Amino acid sequence: MEIRKLTEAEKPAALELAWRVFQIFEAPEYAPEGVETFRAYVQDPSTAKHLTVYGALEGETMVGVLALRTGERHISLFFVDADRHRRGVGRALFQALLGDTGGAPLTVNSSPYAVEIYRHLGFQATDTEQVRDGIRYTPMQFDEIGKTDI
């Protein structure tokens, strides 16, 4: 498996992966408004321009994606193909991000499905679950390097 920053040309495939995985694991927990908000975000052509995207590739197949808002320390997308869950893909993506950013602090607005995954990576909730534009999330922050145990 290769982990690397994606080129502009590869970013649309990363957003497609995010949408596909979202529909399986996240959409069932969201109101229709939230599903539409997320769909509009990942299918907006300008979204990719504002993200620094890391991809996990097996050969030519993208199996995971982690994206930061460019110039920020906020994770916007973190998705792993359903067939690759619990195989270290997410951990590898996160470790690549830490290697490039120098570590803490990082923030994320975690979906309900991913709260425990982020906890295993060393994130802590900074507030209770919230809803904006139909998107359910828990604000979380990563402050300590070396807490990645998933």
GUKE-306446 format. One record per atom (N, C-alpha, C): residue number from 1; residue in one letter; chain; atom name; x, y negated, z. Coordinates in Angstrom, 3 decimals, always signed. Each point is the difference from the previous one (the first is absolute). Example, Ala and Ser with C-alpha at 12.3 -4.5 7.8 and 13.67 -1.06 7.14 Angstrom:
ATOM, 1, A, A, N, +13.190, +5.690, +7.800
ATOM, 1, A, A, CA, -0.890, -1.190, +0.000
ATOM, 1, A, A, C, +0.900, -1.200, +0.000
ATOM, 2, S, A, N, -0.350, -1.050, -0.720
ATOM, 2, S, A, CA, +0.820, -1.190, +0.060
ATOM, 2, S, A, C, -0.770, -1.090, +0.730
This chain:
ATOM, 1, M, A, N, +0.852, +1.176, +0.000
ATOM, 1, M, A, CA, -0.852, -1.176, +0.000
ATOM, 1, M, A, C, +0.898, -1.240, +0.000
ATOM, 2, E, A, N, -0.356, -0.951, -0.837
ATOM, 2, E, A, CA, +0.722, -1.258, -0.095
ATOM, 2, E, A, C, -0.853, -1.109, +0.615
ATOM, 3, I, A, N, +0.603, -0.805, +0.870
ATOM, 3, I, A, CA, -0.671, -1.158, +0.597
ATOM, 3, I, A, C, +0.742, -1.233, -0.495
ATOM, 4, R, A, N, -0.754, -0.955, -0.573
ATOM, 4, R, A, CA, +0.646, -1.216, -0.495
ATOM, 4, R, A, C, -1.033, -1.095, -0.194
ATOM, 5, K, A, N, +0.532, -1.231, -0.113
ATOM, 5, K, A, CA, -0.861, -1.123, -0.360
ATOM, 5, K, A, C, -0.453, +0.205, -1.438
ATOM, 6, L, A, N, -1.231, -0.317, -0.249
ATOM, 6, L, A, CA, -0.563, +0.182, -1.338
ATOM, 6, L, A, C, +0.194, -1.248, -0.846
ATOM, 7, T, A, N, +0.083, +0.228, -1.284
ATOM, 7, T, A, CA, +0.074, -1.100, -0.947
ATOM, 7, T, A, C, -1.404, -0.581, -0.201
ATOM, 8, E, A, N, -0.056, -1.175, -0.596
ATOM, 8, E, A, CA, -1.303, -0.609, -0.298
ATOM, 8, E, A, C, -0.846, +0.938, -0.858
ATOM, 9, A, A, N, +0.633, +0.686, -0.932
ATOM, 9, A, A, CA, -0.718, +0.903, -0.897
ATOM, 9, A, A, C, -0.589, +1.203, +0.738
ATOM, 10, E, A, N, +0.611, +0.384, +1.125
ATOM, 10, E, A, CA, -0.477, +1.162, +0.757
ATOM, 10, E, A, C, -1.072, -0.338, +1.039
ATOM, 11, K, A, N, -0.123, -1.275, +0.326
ATOM, 11, K, A, CA, -0.937, -0.401, +1.059
ATOM, 11, K, A, C, -1.461, +0.367, -0.300
ATOM, 12, P, A, N, -0.491, -0.117, -1.234
ATOM, 12, P, A, CA, -1.390, +0.395, -0.247
ATOM, 12, P, A, C, -0.270, +1.465, +0.374
ATOM, 13, A, A, N, +0.938, +0.888, -0.244
ATOM, 13, A, A, CA, -0.178, +1.408, +0.374
ATOM, 13, A, A, C, -0.067, +0.144, +1.514
ATOM, 14, A, A, N, +0.762, -0.812, +0.723
ATOM, 14, A, A, CA, -0.048, +0.031, +1.461
ATOM, 14, A, A, C, -1.360, -0.455, +0.506
ATOM, 15, L, A, N, -0.550, -1.036, -0.621
ATOM, 15, L, A, CA, -1.322, -0.483, +0.403
ATOM, 15, L, A, C, -1.085, +1.020, -0.338
ATOM, 16, E, A, N, +0.171, +0.712, -1.099
ATOM, 16, E, A, CA, -0.952, +1.070, -0.354
ATOM, 16, E, A, C, +0.051, +1.124, +1.041
ATOM, 17, L, A, N, +1.206, +0.367, +0.438
ATOM, 17, L, A, CA, +0.136, +1.015, +1.042
ATOM, 17, L, A, C, -0.689, -0.470, +1.271
ATOM, 18, A, A, N, +0.220, -1.253, +0.385
ATOM, 18, A, A, CA, -0.637, -0.536, +1.204
ATOM, 18, A, A, C, -1.525, +0.096, -0.109
ATOM, 19, W, A, N, -0.560, -0.363, -1.133
ATOM, 19, W, A, CA, -1.453, +0.050, -0.192
ATOM, 19, W, A, C, -0.515, +1.443, +0.081
ATOM, 20, R, A, N, +0.710, +0.906, -0.644
ATOM, 20, R, A, CA, -0.416, +1.409, -0.004
ATOM, 20, R, A, C, -0.009, +0.574, +1.422
ATOM, 21, V, A, N, +1.059, -0.245, +0.770
ATOM, 21, V, A, CA, +0.093, +0.532, +1.358
ATOM, 21, V, A, C, -0.995, -0.709, +0.917
ATOM, 22, F, A, N, -0.181, -1.297, -0.191
ATOM, 22, F, A, CA, -0.986, -0.762, +0.778
ATOM, 22, F, A, C, -1.389, +0.630, -0.119
ATOM, 23, Q, A, N, -0.368, +0.359, -1.216
ATOM, 23, Q, A, CA, -1.333, +0.563, -0.222
ATOM, 23, Q, A, C, -0.214, +1.297, +0.776
ATOM, 24, I, A, N, +1.054, +0.761, +0.199
ATOM, 24, I, A, CA, -0.115, +1.279, +0.711
ATOM, 24, I, A, C, -0.029, -0.203, +1.507
ATOM, 25, F, A, N, +0.940, -0.783, +0.530
ATOM, 25, F, A, CA, +0.200, -0.064, +1.444
ATOM, 25, F, A, C, -0.580, -1.235, +0.674
ATOM, 26, E, A, N, -0.135, -1.089, -0.702
ATOM, 26, E, A, CA, -0.439, -1.251, +0.617
ATOM, 26, E, A, C, -1.450, -0.351, -0.325
ATOM, 27, A, A, N, -0.369, +0.090, -1.251
ATOM, 27, A, A, CA, -1.321, -0.440, -0.434
ATOM, 27, A, A, C, -1.150, +0.608, +0.803
ATOM, 28, P, A, N, +0.072, +1.278, +0.400
ATOM, 28, P, A, CA, -1.112, +0.544, +0.780
ATOM, 28, P, A, C, -0.233, -0.717, +1.339
ATOM, 29, E, A, N, +1.006, -0.697, +0.510
ATOM, 29, E, A, CA, -0.110, -0.719, +1.268
ATOM, 29, E, A, C, -0.416, -1.462, -0.190
ATOM, 30, Y, A, N, -0.120, -0.461, -1.234
ATOM, 30, Y, A, CA, -0.250, -1.403, -0.273
ATOM, 30, Y, A, C, -1.404, -0.221, -0.540
ATOM, 31, A, A, N, -0.529, -1.186, +0.258
ATOM, 31, A, A, CA, -1.245, -0.439, -0.622
ATOM, 31, A, A, C, +0.283, -0.270, -1.480
ATOM, 32, P, A, N, -1.034, +0.020, -0.836
ATOM, 32, P, A, CA, +0.220, -0.285, -1.426
ATOM, 32, P, A, C, +0.759, -1.306, -0.247
ATOM, 33, E, A, N, -0.236, -1.019, +0.808
ATOM, 33, E, A, CA, +0.717, -1.269, -0.160
ATOM, 33, E, A, C, +1.509, +0.201, +0.156
ATOM, 34, G, A, N, +0.410, +0.799, +0.966
ATOM, 34, G, A, CA, +1.416, +0.250, +0.220
ATOM, 34, G, A, C, +0.633, +0.771, -1.143
ATOM, 35, V, A, N, -0.712, +0.977, -0.522
ATOM, 35, V, A, CA, +0.502, +0.774, -1.138
ATOM, 35, V, A, C, +0.188, -0.928, -1.198
ATOM, 36, E, A, N, -0.966, -0.866, -0.231
ATOM, 36, E, A, CA, +0.090, -0.932, -1.126
ATOM, 36, E, A, C, +1.131, -1.004, +0.211
ATOM, 37, T, A, N, +0.194, -0.471, +1.222
ATOM, 37, T, A, CA, +1.095, -0.927, +0.292
ATOM, 37, T, A, C, +1.343, +0.642, -0.313
ATOM, 38, F, A, N, +0.174, +1.245, +0.427
ATOM, 38, F, A, CA, +1.267, +0.680, -0.251
ATOM, 38, F, A, C, +0.187, +0.269, -1.493
ATOM, 39, R, A, N, -1.054, +0.469, -0.671
ATOM, 39, R, A, CA, +0.080, +0.263, -1.439
ATOM, 39, R, A, C, +0.404, -1.269, -0.749
ATOM, 40, A, A, N, -0.622, -1.123, +0.343
ATOM, 40, A, A, CA, +0.314, -1.259, -0.674
ATOM, 40, A, A, C, +1.456, -0.396, +0.232
ATOM, 41, Y, A, N, +0.514, +0.255, +1.201
ATOM, 41, Y, A, CA, +1.394, -0.336, +0.319
ATOM, 41, Y, A, C, +0.976, +0.825, -0.842
ATOM, 42, V, A, N, -0.173, +1.311, -0.013
ATOM, 42, V, A, CA, +0.973, +0.836, -0.716
ATOM, 42, V, A, C, -0.168, -0.045, -1.513
ATOM, 43, Q, A, N, -1.164, -0.422, -0.479
ATOM, 43, Q, A, CA, -0.197, -0.067, -1.442
ATOM, 43, Q, A, C, +0.175, -1.407, -0.565
ATOM, 44, D, A, N, +0.310, -0.962, +0.850
ATOM, 44, D, A, CA, +0.279, -1.363, -0.447
ATOM, 44, D, A, C, +1.410, -0.022, -0.600
ATOM, 45, P, A, N, +0.137, -0.420, -1.264
ATOM, 45, P, A, CA, +1.318, +0.001, -0.636
ATOM, 45, P, A, C, +1.050, -0.845, +0.729
ATOM, 46, S, A, N, -0.418, -0.994, +0.756
ATOM, 46, S, A, CA, +0.968, -0.857, +0.690
ATOM, 46, S, A, C, +0.512, +0.614, +1.309
ATOM, 47, T, A, N, -0.662, +1.010, +0.522
ATOM, 47, T, A, CA, +0.412, +0.596, +1.274
ATOM, 47, T, A, C, +1.436, +0.488, -0.050
ATOM, 48, A, A, N, +0.358, +0.724, -1.025
ATOM, 48, A, A, CA, +1.342, +0.593, -0.092
ATOM, 48, A, A, C, +1.094, -1.053, +0.043
ATOM, 49, K, A, N, -0.276, -1.193, -0.506
ATOM, 49, K, A, CA, +1.002, -1.067, -0.044
ATOM, 49, K, A, C, +0.391, -0.465, +1.396
ATOM, 50, H, A, N, -0.868, +0.223, +0.979
ATOM, 50, H, A, CA, +0.215, -0.504, +1.357
ATOM, 50, H, A, C, +0.439, +1.083, +0.974
ATOM, 51, L, A, N, +0.410, +1.150, -0.533
ATOM, 51, L, A, CA, +0.397, +1.118, +0.850
ATOM, 51, L, A, C, +1.410, +0.482, -0.327
ATOM, 52, T, A, N, +0.718, +0.382, +1.042
ATOM, 52, T, A, CA, +1.227, +0.762, -0.142
ATOM, 52, T, A, C, -0.409, +1.432, +0.274
ATOM, 53, V, A, N, +0.153, +0.878, -0.984
ATOM, 53, V, A, CA, -0.573, +1.341, +0.078
ATOM, 53, V, A, C, +1.090, +1.063, -0.022
ATOM, 54, Y, A, N, -0.087, +0.912, +0.956
ATOM, 54, Y, A, CA, +0.868, +1.170, +0.053
ATOM, 54, Y, A, C, -0.817, +1.193, -0.473
ATOM, 55, G, A, N, +0.613, +0.842, -0.799
ATOM, 55, G, A, CA, -0.677, +1.187, -0.484
ATOM, 55, G, A, C, +0.754, +1.258, +0.373
ATOM, 56, A, A, N, -0.740, +1.063, +0.230
ATOM, 56, A, A, CA, +0.560, +1.338, +0.173
ATOM, 56, A, A, C, -0.347, +0.753, -1.271
ATOM, 57, L, A, N, +1.046, +0.470, -0.693
ATOM, 57, L, A, CA, -0.212, +0.680, -1.275
ATOM, 57, L, A, C, +0.571, +1.394, +0.044
ATOM, 58, E, A, N, -0.763, +0.925, -0.528
ATOM, 58, E, A, CA, +0.464, +1.369, -0.224
ATOM, 58, E, A, C, +0.013, +0.177, -1.504
ATOM, 59, G, A, N, +1.194, -0.079, -0.564
ATOM, 59, G, A, CA, +0.103, -0.020, -1.457
ATOM, 59, G, A, C, -0.638, -1.277, -0.505
ATOM, 60, E, A, N, -0.942, +0.115, -0.897
ATOM, 60, E, A, CA, -0.711, -1.148, -0.551
ATOM, 60, E, A, C, -1.268, -0.320, +0.778
ATOM, 61, T, A, N, -0.334, +0.807, +1.008
ATOM, 61, T, A, CA, -1.254, -0.149, +0.723
ATOM, 61, T, A, C, +0.166, -0.843, +1.257
ATOM, 62, M, A, N, -0.785, -1.071, +0.093
ATOM, 62, M, A, CA, +0.006, -0.819, +1.199
ATOM, 62, M, A, C, -0.885, +0.687, +1.044
ATOM, 63, V, A, N, +0.571, +0.261, +1.181
ATOM, 63, V, A, CA, -0.738, +0.729, +1.042
ATOM, 63, V, A, C, -0.230, -0.833, +1.255
ATOM, 64, G, A, N, +0.597, -1.180, +0.058
ATOM, 64, G, A, CA, -0.207, -0.868, +1.150
ATOM, 64, G, A, C, +0.375, -1.422, -0.326
ATOM, 65, V, A, N, -0.572, -0.933, +0.747
ATOM, 65, V, A, CA, +0.251, -1.410, -0.228
ATOM, 65, V, A, C, -0.100, -0.751, +1.325
ATOM, 66, L, A, N, +0.917, -0.934, +0.176
ATOM, 66, L, A, CA, -0.017, -0.903, +1.145
ATOM, 66, L, A, C, +0.310, -1.381, -0.550
ATOM, 67, A, A, N, -0.841, -0.994, +0.307
ATOM, 67, A, A, CA, +0.180, -1.334, -0.562
ATOM, 67, A, A, C, -0.059, -1.070, +1.080
ATOM, 68, L, A, N, +0.909, -0.944, -0.111
ATOM, 68, L, A, CA, +0.020, -1.194, +0.845
ATOM, 68, L, A, C, -0.427, -1.191, -0.840
ATOM, 69, R, A, N, -0.632, -0.963, +0.654
ATOM, 69, R, A, CA, -0.207, -1.267, -0.673
ATOM, 69, R, A, C, +1.374, -0.609, -0.215
ATOM, 70, T, A, N, +0.299, -0.407, -1.202
ATOM, 70, T, A, CA, +1.307, -0.550, -0.335
ATOM, 70, T, A, C, +0.299, -1.198, +0.891
ATOM, 71, G, A, N, +1.199, +0.029, +0.585
ATOM, 71, G, A, CA, +0.433, -1.073, +0.866
ATOM, 71, G, A, C, -0.546, +0.066, +1.412
ATOM, 72, E, A, N, -0.766, +1.025, +0.306
ATOM, 72, E, A, CA, -0.579, +0.173, +1.334
ATOM, 72, E, A, C, +0.430, +1.337, +0.568
ATOM, 73, R, A, N, -0.325, +0.226, +1.240
ATOM, 73, R, A, CA, +0.303, +1.256, +0.678
ATOM, 73, R, A, C, -1.324, +0.670, +0.391
ATOM, 74, H, A, N, -0.934, +0.006, -0.957
ATOM, 74, H, A, CA, -1.330, +0.560, +0.224
ATOM, 74, H, A, C, -0.281, +1.095, -1.026
ATOM, 75, I, A, N, -0.304, +1.190, +0.479
ATOM, 75, I, A, CA, -0.323, +1.120, -0.887
ATOM, 75, I, A, C, -1.412, -0.186, -0.523
ATOM, 76, S, A, N, -0.136, -0.022, -1.314
ATOM, 76, S, A, CA, -1.297, -0.167, -0.646
ATOM, 76, S, A, C, -0.606, +1.318, -0.446
ATOM, 77, L, A, N, +0.854, +0.931, -0.421
ATOM, 77, L, A, CA, -0.464, +1.301, -0.493
ATOM, 77, L, A, C, +0.964, +1.070, +0.484
ATOM, 78, F, A, N, -0.564, +1.136, +0.420
ATOM, 78, F, A, CA, +0.828, +1.144, +0.395
ATOM, 78, F, A, C, -0.852, +1.243, -0.235
ATOM, 79, F, A, N, +0.253, +0.677, -1.116
ATOM, 79, F, A, CA, -0.811, +1.143, -0.392
ATOM, 79, F, A, C, +0.888, +1.124, -0.511
ATOM, 80, V, A, N, -0.380, +1.218, +0.360
ATOM, 80, V, A, CA, +0.697, +1.199, -0.459
ATOM, 80, V, A, C, -1.042, +0.912, -0.635
ATOM, 81, D, A, N, +0.327, +0.537, -1.175
ATOM, 81, D, A, CA, -0.885, +0.921, -0.704
ATOM, 81, D, A, C, -0.500, +1.088, +0.943
ATOM, 82, A, A, N, -1.257, +0.349, -0.095
ATOM, 82, A, A, CA, -0.618, +0.970, +0.909
ATOM, 82, A, A, C, +0.768, +1.318, +0.071
ATOM, 83, D, A, N, +0.536, +0.459, -1.114
ATOM, 83, D, A, CA, +0.739, +1.269, -0.032
ATOM, 83, D, A, C, +1.360, -0.080, +0.688
ATOM, 84, R, A, N, +0.443, -1.210, +0.333
ATOM, 84, R, A, CA, +1.342, -0.172, +0.589
ATOM, 84, R, A, C, -0.047, -0.431, +1.462
ATOM, 85, H, A, N, -1.208, -0.060, +0.582
ATOM, 85, H, A, CA, -0.093, -0.366, +1.415
ATOM, 85, H, A, C, +0.760, +0.999, +0.863
ATOM, 86, R, A, N, +0.605, -0.498, +1.066
ATOM, 86, R, A, CA, +0.724, +0.788, +0.996
ATOM, 86, R, A, C, +1.229, +0.710, -0.579
ATOM, 87, R, A, N, +0.603, -0.628, -1.012
ATOM, 87, R, A, CA, +1.210, +0.554, -0.617
ATOM, 87, R, A, C, +1.175, -0.980, +0.044
ATOM, 88, G, A, N, -0.124, -1.053, +0.814
ATOM, 88, G, A, CA, +1.092, -0.944, +0.180
ATOM, 88, G, A, C, +0.055, -1.133, -1.004
ATOM, 89, V, A, N, -0.974, -0.089, -0.892
ATOM, 89, V, A, CA, +0.015, -1.049, -1.019
ATOM, 89, V, A, C, -0.170, -1.368, +0.651
ATOM, 90, G, A, N, -0.984, -0.143, +0.871
ATOM, 90, G, A, CA, -0.234, -1.277, +0.672
ATOM, 90, G, A, C, +1.186, -0.419, +0.845
ATOM, 91, R, A, N, +0.554, +0.926, +0.735
ATOM, 91, R, A, CA, +1.173, -0.288, +0.837
ATOM, 91, R, A, C, +1.162, -0.490, -0.865
ATOM, 92, A, A, N, +0.233, +0.674, -1.139
ATOM, 92, A, A, CA, +1.095, -0.392, -0.884
ATOM, 92, A, A, C, -0.218, -1.409, -0.561
ATOM, 93, L, A, N, -1.225, -0.308, -0.379
ATOM, 93, L, A, CA, -0.303, -1.346, -0.487
ATOM, 93, L, A, C, +0.256, -1.035, +1.089
ATOM, 94, F, A, N, -0.456, +0.283, +1.213
ATOM, 94, F, A, CA, +0.158, -0.940, +1.098
ATOM, 94, F, A, C, +1.477, -0.188, +0.348
ATOM, 95, Q, A, N, +0.755, +1.065, +0.000
ATOM, 95, Q, A, CA, +1.427, -0.111, +0.298
ATOM, 95, Q, A, C, +0.740, -0.803, -1.073
ATOM, 96, A, A, N, -0.398, +0.140, -1.253
ATOM, 96, A, A, CA, +0.594, -0.809, -1.068
ATOM, 96, A, A, C, -0.311, -1.479, +0.223
ATOM, 97, L, A, N, -1.221, -0.282, +0.378
ATOM, 97, L, A, CA, -0.388, -1.378, +0.296
ATOM, 97, L, A, C, +0.840, -0.554, +1.147
ATOM, 98, L, A, N, +0.133, +0.758, +1.077
ATOM, 98, L, A, CA, +0.801, -0.459, +1.138
ATOM, 98, L, A, C, +1.446, -0.241, -0.401
ATOM, 99, G, A, N, +0.534, +0.862, -0.834
ATOM, 99, G, A, CA, +1.378, -0.166, -0.459
ATOM, 99, G, A, C, +0.202, -1.286, -0.782
ATOM, 100, D, A, N, -1.004, -0.389, -0.767
ATOM, 100, D, A, CA, +0.112, -1.215, -0.812
ATOM, 100, D, A, C, -0.329, -1.269, +0.773
ATOM, 101, T, A, N, -0.884, +0.097, +0.997
ATOM, 101, T, A, CA, -0.449, -1.202, +0.711
ATOM, 101, T, A, C, +0.764, -0.243, +1.287
ATOM, 102, G, A, N, +0.782, +0.977, +0.436
ATOM, 102, G, A, CA, +0.699, -0.158, +1.269
ATOM, 102, G, A, C, -0.876, +0.317, +1.186
ATOM, 103, G, A, N, -1.185, +0.558, -0.238
ATOM, 103, G, A, CA, -0.837, +0.459, +1.102
ATOM, 103, G, A, C, -1.043, -0.995, +0.435
ATOM, 104, A, A, N, -0.178, -0.065, +1.307
ATOM, 104, A, A, CA, -1.091, -0.741, +0.625
ATOM, 104, A, A, C, +0.191, -1.499, -0.166
ATOM, 105, P, A, N, -1.065, -0.776, +0.171
ATOM, 105, P, A, CA, -1.376, +0.440, +0.158
ATOM, 105, P, A, C, -0.699, +0.151, -1.355
ATOM, 106, L, A, N, -0.953, +0.897, -0.042
ATOM, 106, L, A, CA, -0.859, +0.195, -1.160
ATOM, 106, L, A, C, -1.434, +0.017, +0.504
ATOM, 107, T, A, N, -0.928, -0.468, -0.814
ATOM, 107, T, A, CA, -1.405, +0.045, +0.370
ATOM, 107, T, A, C, -0.795, +0.752, -1.057
ATOM, 108, V, A, N, -1.185, +0.445, +0.416
ATOM, 108, V, A, CA, -0.927, +0.677, -0.902
ATOM, 108, V, A, C, -1.401, -0.167, +0.565
ATOM, 109, N, A, N, -0.972, -0.029, -0.871
ATOM, 109, N, A, CA, -1.405, +0.103, +0.397
ATOM, 109, N, A, C, -0.423, +1.411, -0.376
ATOM, 110, S, A, N, +0.072, +0.896, +0.970
ATOM, 110, S, A, CA, -0.194, +1.422, -0.267
ATOM, 110, S, A, C, -1.469, +0.373, -0.147
ATOM, 111, S, A, N, -0.263, +0.839, -0.989
ATOM, 111, S, A, CA, -1.330, +0.572, -0.134
ATOM, 111, S, A, C, -0.234, +0.968, +1.152
ATOM, 112, P, A, N, -1.255, +0.338, +0.283
ATOM, 112, P, A, CA, -0.263, +0.966, +1.070
ATOM, 112, P, A, C, +0.733, +1.324, -0.210
ATOM, 113, Y, A, N, +0.070, +0.469, -1.234
ATOM, 113, Y, A, CA, +0.649, +1.272, -0.297
ATOM, 113, Y, A, C, +1.482, -0.019, +0.357
ATOM, 114, A, A, N, +0.656, -1.135, -0.187
ATOM, 114, A, A, CA, +1.457, -0.062, +0.119
ATOM, 114, A, A, C, +0.523, -0.442, +1.361
ATOM, 115, V, A, N, -0.865, -0.374, +0.938
ATOM, 115, V, A, CA, +0.471, -0.502, +1.301
ATOM, 115, V, A, C, +0.963, +0.988, +0.652
ATOM, 116, E, A, N, -0.349, +1.265, +0.044
ATOM, 116, E, A, CA, +0.883, +0.987, +0.646
ATOM, 116, E, A, C, +1.301, +0.190, -0.767
ATOM, 117, I, A, N, -0.045, -0.098, -1.306
ATOM, 117, I, A, CA, +1.217, +0.110, -0.809
ATOM, 117, I, A, C, +0.938, -1.152, +0.355
ATOM, 118, Y, A, N, -0.542, -1.203, +0.056
ATOM, 118, Y, A, CA, +0.834, -1.142, +0.370
ATOM, 118, Y, A, C, +0.538, +0.131, +1.419
ATOM, 119, R, A, N, -0.800, +0.516, +0.913
ATOM, 119, R, A, CA, +0.500, +0.217, +1.369
ATOM, 119, R, A, C, +1.200, +0.940, -0.008
ATOM, 120, H, A, N, -0.066, +1.057, -0.792
ATOM, 120, H, A, CA, +1.125, +0.939, -0.098
ATOM, 120, H, A, C, +1.245, -0.674, -0.568
ATOM, 121, L, A, N, -0.197, -1.016, -0.827
ATOM, 121, L, A, CA, +1.134, -0.733, -0.562
ATOM, 121, L, A, C, +0.563, -1.027, +0.980
ATOM, 122, G, A, N, -0.707, -0.238, +1.096
ATOM, 122, G, A, CA, +0.477, -0.937, +1.008
ATOM, 122, G, A, C, -0.760, -1.307, +0.079
ATOM, 123, F, A, N, -1.094, -0.121, -0.723
ATOM, 123, F, A, CA, -0.827, -1.206, +0.061
ATOM, 123, F, A, C, -0.887, +0.042, +1.248
ATOM, 124, Q, A, N, -0.355, -1.183, +0.479
ATOM, 124, Q, A, CA, -0.942, -0.122, +1.101
ATOM, 124, Q, A, C, -1.097, -0.972, -0.408
ATOM, 125, A, A, N, -1.226, +0.289, +0.441
ATOM, 125, A, A, CA, -1.118, -0.901, -0.279
ATOM, 125, A, A, C, +0.229, -1.323, +0.712
ATOM, 126, T, A, N, -0.311, -1.093, -0.683
ATOM, 126, T, A, CA, +0.103, -1.321, +0.604
ATOM, 126, T, A, C, -1.365, -0.600, +0.280
ATOM, 127, D, A, N, -1.047, +0.698, -0.414
ATOM, 127, D, A, CA, -1.365, -0.442, +0.231
ATOM, 127, D, A, C, -0.921, +1.185, -0.247
ATOM, 128, T, A, N, -1.273, -0.178, +0.227
ATOM, 128, T, A, CA, -0.986, +1.045, -0.230
ATOM, 128, T, A, C, -0.378, +0.027, -1.485
ATOM, 129, E, A, N, -0.723, +1.056, -0.389
ATOM, 129, E, A, CA, -0.443, +0.116, -1.393
ATOM, 129, E, A, C, -0.846, -1.205, -0.377
ATOM, 130, Q, A, N, +0.193, -0.445, -1.223
ATOM, 130, Q, A, CA, -0.720, -1.143, -0.536
ATOM, 130, Q, A, C, -0.561, +0.358, -1.368
ATOM, 131, V, A, N, -0.882, -0.854, -0.513
ATOM, 131, V, A, CA, -0.558, +0.182, -1.346
ATOM, 131, V, A, C, +0.043, -1.346, -0.711
ATOM, 132, R, A, N, +0.558, +0.012, -1.228
ATOM, 132, R, A, CA, +0.000, -1.200, -0.835
ATOM, 132, R, A, C, -0.319, +0.430, -1.422
ATOM, 133, D, A, N, -1.003, -0.608, -0.577
ATOM, 133, D, A, CA, -0.429, +0.313, -1.367
ATOM, 133, D, A, C, -0.308, +1.492, -0.153
ATOM, 134, G, A, N, -0.510, +0.613, +1.070
ATOM, 134, G, A, CA, -0.347, +1.414, -0.023
ATOM, 134, G, A, C, +1.171, +0.934, +0.260
ATOM, 135, I, A, N, +1.203, -0.537, +0.143
ATOM, 135, I, A, CA, +1.202, +0.803, +0.250
ATOM, 135, I, A, C, +0.195, +0.130, +1.514
ATOM, 136, R, A, N, -0.022, +1.240, +0.492
ATOM, 136, R, A, CA, +0.257, +0.272, +1.417
ATOM, 136, R, A, C, +1.504, +0.166, +0.194
ATOM, 137, Y, A, N, +0.543, -0.661, +1.021
ATOM, 137, Y, A, CA, +1.437, +0.109, +0.243
ATOM, 137, Y, A, C, +0.332, -0.316, +1.457
ATOM, 138, T, A, N, +1.142, +0.541, +0.424
ATOM, 138, T, A, CA, +0.578, -0.297, +1.307
ATOM, 138, T, A, C, +1.337, -0.676, -0.249
ATOM, 139, P, A, N, +0.175, -1.246, +0.472
ATOM, 139, P, A, CA, +1.305, -0.646, -0.149
ATOM, 139, P, A, C, +1.043, +0.740, +0.836
ATOM, 140, M, A, N, +1.154, +0.263, -0.605
ATOM, 140, M, A, CA, +1.065, +0.737, +0.683
ATOM, 140, M, A, C, +1.342, -0.644, -0.327
ATOM, 141, Q, A, N, +0.996, +0.264, +0.877
ATOM, 141, Q, A, CA, +1.342, -0.534, -0.208
ATOM, 141, Q, A, C, +1.036, +1.045, +0.368
ATOM, 142, F, A, N, +1.086, +0.003, -0.767
ATOM, 142, F, A, CA, +1.155, +0.858, +0.241
ATOM, 142, F, A, C, +1.123, -0.887, +0.505
ATOM, 143, D, A, N, +0.491, +0.300, +1.201
ATOM, 143, D, A, CA, +1.025, -0.836, +0.621
ATOM, 143, D, A, C, +1.286, +0.708, +0.334
ATOM, 144, E, A, N, +0.036, +1.308, -0.118
ATOM, 144, E, A, CA, +1.179, +0.717, +0.507
ATOM, 144, E, A, C, +0.493, +1.025, -1.007
ATOM, 145, I, A, N, +1.211, -0.168, -0.457
ATOM, 145, I, A, CA, +0.599, +0.946, -0.927
ATOM, 145, I, A, C, +0.261, +1.310, +0.726
ATOM, 146, G, A, N, -0.178, +1.089, -0.716
ATOM, 146, G, A, CA, +0.291, +1.311, +0.587
ATOM, 146, G, A, C, -1.209, +0.706, +0.544
ATOM, 147, K, A, N, -1.197, -0.551, -0.238
ATOM, 147, K, A, CA, -1.198, +0.623, +0.521
ATOM, 147, K, A, C, -0.780, +0.755, -1.075
ATOM, 148, T, A, N, +0.680, +0.429, -1.046
ATOM, 148, T, A, CA, -0.690, +0.715, -1.066
ATOM, 148, T, A, C, +0.070, +1.499, +0.269
ATOM, 149, D, A, N, -1.125, +0.575, +0.380
ATOM, 149, D, A, CA, +0.006, +1.416, +0.343
ATOM, 149, D, A, C, -1.034, +0.826, -0.743
ATOM, 150, I, A, N, -0.562, -0.498, -1.109
ATOM, 150, I, A, CA, -0.932, +0.848, -0.748
ATOM, 150, I, A, C, +0.751, +0.811, -1.008
